[in-house]
Amino acid sequence: MDTVKLLTSKRFLAAAVSAALLASAAARGEDADRNFEIYGFAQADYIQDIGGRLDPDWDDAFRPSKICFDNACGEDGQASISVKQSRFGVKGTMPTGSSTAPLSFKFEFDLFGTGVDAGQTTMRLRHFYGEWGQILAGQTHSLFMDIDVFPNTIDYWGPSGMVFYRNVQIRWTPYKTDQNHFAIAIERPSNDIDPGSLRTIEGLEDVDVRNDEEVPDLTAQFRHEGDWGHVLVGGILRKVGYELRVDPTDNWTQGSEVGWGVNVGTVFNVLEKDAVRLQVVYGEGIASYMNDGGMDLAPSANWNTGVVTDLEAEAVPLTGVLAYYDHWWSDRWSSSLGYSYTEVDNTNFQDPGAFQRIDYASGNLLYYPADNLMVGGELMWGERENNDGASEDNVRFQFSVKYSFSTKL
């Protein structure tokens, strides 16, 4: 990590801790209706790839979409030791002077760099929101996802085929009881556009394509729960837009397609502490909300005669499936075993190397020798298949040690 990012991260952490201490002092000093908690964990992961390689920026998370083809990243598996999963957070509630509901808040980050910081050990915001009554504003889990289907695994990224996206949103929950709740939200749009084979067309060799995000995404969620577990149905409706120009001196041409999706997840509690976790998602133009793999928009065309006609954008259909079983052998030993996949229905004008499908499977054995301490190992397998049928797989072993902490003030 470069010096500027390191200094920025240190200053950010110092400011966060200072704010936490000041808030906790206020919580202790003013009234008993306030509560404040500092929590998190320090985790070290030893990761060993066996035979295959991922994009080096993703050595510390098992994402089959990042598996390298044709030894592009080297022949032999690599080793890594990382603390990127380590996490720090603060949360609490405080009165507002209103007779309705207190104000609750949450601020949480880890050290796993993504985007322009991919491969870095640096601050990554996970949650930062406030909630009062029926209204939540800030960044947290999308309403389209079900966080409770995430299995008891130690790989940072987790199974590929589940909806997993923390997003900035304004959420309204008009109906909430002990067993049911319904919520809707507008969320920040983010499109993943594949230009496909556009640049192979004569006259379009230098074409530019970029996202066009004119309106927020609309999401909704209904959840029913009981002693047996829960079932959740999430939905999304979005405008997947793009802008295109053939020459840098041209004006941008706009276009868009409708994206939509339905996500059904459930957790069944079995035996004393075990759980079956299942999820199925289907939609068009929803890859931005998936844990791994896919694209929202891609070109399609009629080009069987060698002449390209009827060129248009298409919201790419996507299917995701997850099935995991979490088992507790005793109060000190647990395992999680399961399988997941993400698959898209490629358009007929995407490149041969475009993503088509990834499979992900894992199993682990975890030991809890004392409260707030976990050690364990996990074996993972993943495979990526491209539009032309080419495929590569990888096997990974991970050993982790995790120290958790939590203090209420």
Summary of the structure (lengths in Angstrom):
residues: 409
radius of gyration: 22.9
end to end distance: 34.0
largest distance: 77.9
contacts: 1340
relative contact order: 0.16
helix: 11%
strand: 56%
